[in-house]
């Protein structure tokens, strides 16, 4: 016994607590602890429910098993949505009776908390619901029932959790339930599924044997608390000087492409630059799955593509929405991602006809953006790219998990990219690489400003950004109001 205690103490001492916080899910208080351990390649994300005792959990598990014996997962999956609502209500009524039997002194709040706990364990996503409620998480990944669930944390990168899904059937059940809520299907004949939760979180599911080790579920969380310009500069993703140049470009309706690898923060940067839109212009956004959150004071119409039904009908593509958006009198068009030639052609045509366009693309440098746009499958003539003004490259260091703006470049009349600001990786700072030619000349042409006035304008924007960070103004709607006041000339900083 003494040896066991000593061994446990040694194991604990090898763990270093690097972060700790609590979240509340349906009145259940959850403690989140993140430990680093020398023997493990990545830290561990440990979930602990603090206001339900171990003894209570044992009783709740008995109640849960009783319901499992009454109805199989397959029967639950086959229920229609209205039947599922009825089943939930019936479960609530029956669970309430059992809770009063086992916990006669429980008050109404405690009773409801325990009911919600059991409902999610039986009819919901179980412990995954806890992860979905943690605002610090960006991604939740189930690889199979043998491995722990993985998460991608905003501050700490990839982490292993102490949560496991008990069976492959349970993972499949989660995928089926998610798909049914949005009219999607996953079966042995259709073992791949792209869907989204009703909260907007993006979901991809695969079934074995397509995924060799087991069924998988990948959830890209919809940012309820989206990235904003002040968060970006505070987290050193972007410098004040680079942010002010991007702000000046957006203010004066210059078109921008944001590029980078998977998970580098392209959509986050798209969200950030939307902080600078004026409220007196109409904005149309087009995405495969809704991820953007613009300030509420903007004149914004979000649109989403739709996959065809199993009969191949009813699909709405990115191109369909792009062409349609031009008939909606937009001032600015935001596109989730350019993938095909027709989409790029319509976007560039929109730029030529006076619309401001903001889009993302998969490419790792400004030069690669030009290469991708001018070669198959997109294959746009290089001179056409000159209607684009700015390229912003996002990067994620896979070793440290840090996201940074790697390059800010302008597009020359020849269609080539010229890097103006680039990341000094060794110092982790953005540095000036060259003086602008095209952007400054366009600004002077469109605004009548002199070089000195442009310089003063950039410094004023830096001052406002620093003031907002100092005042801890990180909310997207609050930033939208401040930017609107700045455009109206009524902003007072105190």
C-alpha positions in Angstrom: 0.0 0.0 0.0 2.8 2.4 1.0 4.6 1.7 -2.4 1.3 2.4 -4.3 0.9 5.7 -2.5 4.5 6.7 -3.1 4.2 5.7 -6.8 1.0 7.8 -7.2 2.8 10.8 -5.6 5.7 10.4 -8.0 3.3 10.3 -11.0 1.6 13.5 -9.8 4.9 15.2 -9.2 5.9 14.5 -12.8 2.8 16.3 -14.1 3.0 20.1 -14.5 -0.3 22.0 -14.3 -0.1 24.5 -17.2 -3.7 25.8 -17.3 -6.9 25.4 -15.3 -10.4 26.9 -15.5 -14.0 25.9 -15.1 -17.0 25.9 -17.5 -20.7 25.4 -16.7 -22.8 23.1 -18.9 -26.5 22.8 -18.0 -25.7 23.8 -14.4 -23.0 21.1 -14.3 -19.7 22.7 -13.1 -16.8 21.2 -15.1 -13.2 21.6 -14.0 -10.7 21.7 -17.0 -7.1 21.0 -16.1 -4.3 20.8 -18.6 -1.2 18.9 -17.6 2.2 18.6 -19.3 4.2 15.4 -18.6 7.8 14.7 -19.7 7.0 11.2 -20.9 4.1 12.3 -23.1 4.4 14.0 -26.5 1.5 16.3 -25.9 -0.2 17.7 -22.8 -3.4 16.1 -21.4 -6.8 17.9 -21.2 -8.5 16.5 -18.1 -12.3 16.9 -17.7 -13.7 16.6 -14.2 -17.3 17.2 -13.1 -17.0 18.9 -9.7 -20.6 19.2 -8.5 -21.6 15.6 -9.0 -20.0 13.2 -6.5 -18.7 9.7 -7.4 -21.5 8.1 -5.4 -24.1 10.1 -7.4 -22.4 9.2 -10.7 -22.8 5.5 -9.8 -26.5 5.9 -9.1 -26.9 7.9 -12.3 -25.2 5.2 -14.3 -27.7 2.7 -12.9 -30.5 4.9 -14.1 -28.8 5.3 -17.5 -28.4 1.6 -17.9 -32.1 1.1 -17.2 -33.0 3.4 -20.1 -30.4 1.7 -22.4 -32.1 -1.6 -21.8 -35.5 -0.2 -22.8 -34.4 1.3 -26.2 -31.4 0.6 -28.4 -29.3 3.2 -30.2 -30.6 1.9 -33.5 -34.2 2.6 -32.4 -33.3 6.1 -31.3 -31.6 6.8 -34.6 -34.7 5.7 -36.5 -37.0 8.1 -34.7 -38.3 11.2 -36.5 -37.4 14.6 -35.0 -40.9 15.1 -33.4 -40.7 11.5 -32.0 -37.3 12.3 -30.5 -38.7 15.4 -28.8 -41.5 13.2 -27.3 -38.9 10.6 -26.2 -36.8 13.3 -24.5 -39.9 14.6 -22.6 -40.9 11.1 -21.6 -37.3 10.4 -20.4 -37.3 13.6 -18.5 -40.6 12.7 -16.7 -39.4 9.2 -15.9 -35.9 10.3 -14.8 -37.5 12.9 -12.6 -39.4 10.2 -10.7 -36.3 8.1 -10.3 -34.2 11.1 -9.1 -36.9 11.9 -6.5 -36.7 8.2 -5.4 -32.9 8.1 -5.1 -32.4 11.8 -4.1 -35.5 12.8 -2.2 -33.8 15.9 -0.8 -32.7 17.3 -4.2 -34.0 20.7 -5.0 -35.4 21.7 -8.4 -32.1 23.1 -9.8 -30.2 20.0 -8.8 -32.9 17.7 -10.2 -32.9 19.6 -13.6 -29.1 19.4 -13.6 -29.1 15.6 -13.1 -31.9 15.2 -15.7 -29.9 17.2 -18.3 -26.8 15.1 -17.5 -28.7 11.8 -18.2 -30.5 13.1 -21.3 -27.2 14.1 -22.9 -25.6 10.7 -21.9 -28.5 8.8 -23.6 -29.9 11.0 -26.4 -27.1 13.6 -26.9 -23.4 13.6 -27.4 -22.5 12.7 -23.8 -19.1 14.1 -22.7 -18.6 15.6 -26.1 -21.2 18.2 -25.1 -18.8 19.4 -22.5 -16.1 19.9 -25.0 -18.5 21.8 -27.3 -19.2 24.2 -24.5 -15.5 25.1 -23.9 -14.9 28.4 -25.8 -11.1 27.7 -25.8 -11.5 24.7 -28.1 -11.4 25.0 -31.9 -11.5 21.3 -32.9 -12.8 18.1 -31.4 -11.6 14.8 -32.9 -12.7 11.2 -32.3 -10.4 8.8 -34.1 -11.9 5.5 -32.9 -13.2 4.0 -29.6 -9.8 2.8 -28.4 -8.0 6.1 -28.5 -8.8 9.1 -26.3 -10.7 12.1 -27.8 -8.3 14.8 -29.1 -8.9 18.6 -29.0 -7.3 21.6 -30.5 -6.9 24.3 -27.9 -6.6 28.0 -28.8 -3.6 28.5 -26.4 -2.1 25.0 -26.2 -2.6 23.4 -29.6 -3.4 19.7 -29.9 -4.2 17.9 -26.6 -5.2 14.4 -25.6 -8.3 14.3 -23.3 -9.2 11.8 -20.6 -12.5 11.1 -22.5 -13.0 7.9 -24.5 -16.0 6.8 -26.5 -16.9 3.4 -25.3 -17.8 1.6 -28.6 -17.6 2.1 -32.4 -21.4 1.9 -32.4 -21.6 4.9 -30.2 -19.4 7.0 -32.5 -21.6 5.9 -35.5 -24.7 6.8 -33.4 -23.3 10.3 -32.8 -22.7 10.7 -36.6 -26.2 9.4 -37.5 -27.9 11.7 -35.0 -26.0 14.8 -36.2 -26.7 14.0 -39.8 -30.4 13.4 -39.2 -30.8 16.8 -37.6 -29.7 18.5 -40.8 -31.1 16.1 -43.4 -27.8 14.2 -44.0 -27.2 10.4 -44.1 -24.2 8.3 -43.3 -24.4 4.6 -44.1 -22.2 1.7 -45.3 -23.0 2.8 -48.9 -22.3 6.4 -48.1 -19.6 6.2 -45.4 -18.5 9.9 -45.6 -20.5 12.8 -44.3 -20.1 16.6 -44.1 -22.7 18.2 -41.9 -23.1 20.8 -39.2 -24.6 20.9 -35.7 -27.6 23.2 -35.2 -25.2 25.5 -33.3 -23.2 26.0 -36.6 -20.3 23.7 -35.6 -18.9 21.9 -38.7 -18.8 18.1 -38.7 -17.1 15.5 -40.8 -17.7 11.8 -40.2 -16.2 8.6 -41.7 -17.1 5.0 -41.1 -14.9 1.9 -41.0 -13.4 0.3 -43.0 -12.9 3.6 -45.0 -11.1 4.9 -41.9 -9.0 1.8 -41.1 -8.8 2.1 -37.3 -12.5 2.8 -36.7 -15.3 5.3 -37.1 -14.2 9.0 -36.9 -15.9 12.3 -36.0 -14.2 15.7 -36.5 -16.0 18.8 -35.2 -14.7 22.2 -36.2 -16.3 24.5 -33.7 -18.2 27.6 -34.7 -16.6 30.6 -32.9 -19.3 32.0 -30.6 -16.6 34.4 -29.4 -15.0 35.2 -32.8 -11.5 36.4 -33.4 -11.3 40.2 -33.7 -8.6 42.6 -34.7 -7.8 43.5 -31.1 -7.4 39.8 -30.2 -5.1 39.3 -33.2 -2.7 42.1 -32.2 -2.8 41.3 -28.5 -1.9 37.6 -29.3 0.8 38.8 -31.6 -0.8 37.2 -34.7 -0.6 40.5 -36.4 1.4 43.7 -35.7 -0.2 47.1 -35.2 1.5 48.5 -38.3 0.3 45.5 -40.5 -3.2 45.8 -39.1 -3.3 49.5 -39.9 -2.3 48.9 -43.5 -4.9 46.2 -43.9 -7.5 48.6 -42.3 -6.6 51.4 -44.7 -7.0 48.9 -47.7 -10.3 47.7 -46.4 -11.6 51.2 -45.7 -10.8 52.2 -49.3 -12.4 49.1 -50.8 -9.3 47.4 -52.1 -9.8 43.6 -52.7 -7.9 41.1 -50.6 -7.1 37.4 -50.7 -6.2 35.6 -47.5 -4.2 32.5 -47.9 -2.4 29.8 -45.9 -2.4 26.2 -45.0 -5.1 24.2 -43.2 -5.8 25.5 -39.7 -3.5 28.6 -40.3 -6.3 31.1 -39.4 -7.5 32.1 -42.9 -11.2 32.3 -41.9 -10.2 34.0 -38.6 -8.4 36.7 -40.6 -11.4 37.0 -42.9 -13.5 37.6 -39.8 -10.9 40.1 -38.5 -10.8 42.3 -41.6 -14.6 42.4 -41.6 -14.3 44.5 -38.4 -13.2 47.3 -40.6 -16.3 47.4 -42.9 -18.4 50.5 -42.8 -22.1 50.1 -41.8 -23.5 52.0 -44.8 -22.5 49.3 -47.3 -24.2 46.0 -48.2 -22.1 42.9 -47.5 -22.8 39.5 -48.9 -20.9 36.5 -47.5 -20.8 33.1 -49.2 -19.6 30.0 -47.3 -19.9 26.2 -47.5 -20.6 26.2 -43.8 -21.3 29.3 -41.8 -18.1 30.4 -39.8 -18.0 34.2 -40.1 -19.5 36.5 -37.4 -19.6 40.1 -38.5 -20.4 43.1 -36.2 -24.2 43.3 -35.7 -24.4 47.0 -36.9 -23.3 45.9 -40.5 -25.7 45.5 -43.4 -24.8 41.9 -43.8 -26.5 39.0 -45.7 -24.9 35.6 -45.0 -25.4 32.8 -47.5 -24.5 29.1 -47.5 -24.1 26.5 -50.2 -26.2 23.3 -50.1 -25.3 19.8 -51.2 -27.7 17.9 -53.4 -30.1 15.4 -51.8 -29.6 11.6 -52.3 -31.4 11.9 -55.7 -28.9 14.5 -56.8 -31.3 17.4 -56.7 -31.5 20.7 -54.8 -27.8 21.5 -54.7 -26.7 25.1 -54.5 -23.0 25.7 -55.3 -20.6 28.5 -54.5 -20.8 29.6 -58.1 -24.6 29.7 -58.0 -24.4 32.0 -55.0 -21.6 34.1 -56.4 -23.5 34.8 -59.6 -26.7 35.5 -57.6 -24.9 37.8 -55.2 -24.0 40.2 -58.1 -27.8 40.7 -58.5 -28.2 41.7 -54.9 -26.4 45.1 -55.2 -23.5 44.2 -52.9 -20.8 46.7 -52.0 -18.6 44.0 -50.7 -18.5 40.2 -51.3 -16.9 37.7 -48.9 -16.2 34.2 -50.2 -15.2 31.3 -47.9 -12.8 29.7 -50.3 -11.9 29.9 -54.0 -11.5 26.4 -55.5 -12.4 26.5 -59.1 -11.8 28.5 -62.3 -15.4 29.7 -62.7 -15.5 31.0 -59.1 -12.2 32.9 -59.5 -13.4 34.4 -62.9 -16.7 35.6 -61.3 -14.8 37.1 -58.4 -12.3 38.9 -60.6 -15.1 40.1 -62.8 -16.8 41.5 -59.7 -13.5 43.3 -58.8 -13.4 44.8 -62.3 -17.0 46.1 -62.0 -16.3 47.9 -58.8 -17.1 45.4 -56.0 -14.7 44.9 -53.1 -14.0 41.2 -52.8 -12.5 39.3 -49.8 -11.7 35.5 -50.2 -9.5 32.7 -48.9 -7.3 30.3 -50.9 -5.0 27.4 -50.0 -1.4 28.6 -50.7 1.6 29.0 -48.4 3.2 32.2 -49.7 2.2 35.3 -51.7 4.1 33.9 -54.7 2.2 30.6 -54.4 -1.1 32.5 -54.5 -0.2 33.9 -57.9 1.0 30.5 -59.1 -2.3 28.8 -57.9 -4.5 31.5 -59.6 -2.6 31.3 -62.9 -2.2 27.5 -63.2 -4.7 24.6 -63.5 -7.3 24.1 -62.2 -8.0 27.8 -61.7 -5.9 29.1 -64.6 -6.7 32.8 -64.6 -4.6 35.0 -67.1 -2.0 36.8 -65.0 -2.9 40.4 -66.1 -6.4 39.8 -64.7 -5.0 39.3 -61.2 -3.9 42.9 -61.1 -7.4 43.9 -60.1 -6.6 42.2 -56.7 -4.8 44.7 -54.4 -3.5 42.8 -51.4 -2.5 39.2 -50.3 -2.3 38.3 -46.7 -0.6 35.0 -45.8 -1.5 33.1 -42.6 0.8 30.5 -41.1 0.6 28.0 -38.2 3.8 26.6 -36.7 2.9 23.0 -36.3 5.6 22.5 -33.7 4.5 25.3 -31.3 0.8 25.6 -32.5 1.3 29.4 -32.9 -0.6 31.2 -35.7 1.0 34.2 -37.3 0.6 36.5 -40.3 3.5 35.4 -42.4 3.3 38.0 -45.2 1.4 41.0 -46.3 1.9 41.6 -50.1 0.6 43.8 -52.8 -0.2 42.7 -56.4 1.7 44.6 -59.1 0.2 45.6 -62.5 2.0 42.6 -64.0 0.1 40.3 -61.7 3.2 39.4 -59.6 3.2 39.6 -55.8 5.5 42.0 -53.9 6.0 41.3 -50.2 5.7 44.4 -48.1 5.7 43.0 -44.6 7.0 39.5 -43.5 7.5 37.5 -40.4 10.9 37.3 -38.8 10.4 33.8 -37.4 13.5 33.9 -35.2 12.3 37.1 -33.5 8.6 36.4 -33.8 7.9 39.9 -35.2 6.6 41.3 -38.4 9.1 43.5 -40.2 8.9 45.8 -43.3 10.3 44.0 -46.4 9.7 46.7 -49.0 7.9 50.0 -49.7 4.5 49.8 -51.3 4.2 50.9 -54.9 0.7 49.8 -56.1 -1.4 50.1 -53.0 -0.1 53.5 -52.1 -0.6 54.7 -55.7 -4.1 53.3 -55.8 -5.0 55.0 -52.5 -3.6 58.3 -53.8 -5.7 57.9 -57.0 -8.9 56.9 -55.2 -8.7 59.3 -52.2 -6.6 62.2 -53.4 -4.4 61.8 -50.2 -0.7 62.6 -50.3 2.1 60.4 -49.1 2.2 62.4 -45.8 -1.6 62.1 -45.3 -1.5 58.4 -45.8 1.4 58.1 -43.3 -0.6 60.1 -40.7 -3.7 58.0 -41.4 -1.8 54.8 -40.7 -0.4 56.2 -37.5 -3.9 57.3 -36.4 -5.2 53.8 -37.0 -2.3 52.3 -34.9 -3.2 54.7 -32.1 -6.9 53.6 -32.2 -5.9 49.9 -32.2 -3.6 50.4 -29.2 -6.3 52.3 -27.4 -8.8 49.5 -28.0 -6.4 46.8 -26.7 -5.5 48.9 -23.7 -9.3 49.3 -22.9 -9.7 45.5 -23.5 -12.3 46.0 -26.2 -12.4 42.5 -27.8 -16.1 42.1 -28.5 -16.9 42.0 -32.3 -20.0 44.2 -31.9 -18.3 46.8 -29.8 -15.4 47.0 -32.3 -17.9 47.4 -35.1 -19.5 50.4 -33.3 -16.1 52.1 -32.7 -15.0 51.6 -36.3 -18.4 53.1 -37.4 -17.8 56.2 -35.1 -14.3 56.6 -36.6 -15.7 56.7 -40.1 -18.4 59.2 -39.0 -15.7 61.3 -37.3 -17.4 61.0 -33.9 -15.0 58.7 -32.1 -13.8 60.1 -28.8 -11.0 58.2 -27.1 -10.6 58.7 -23.3 
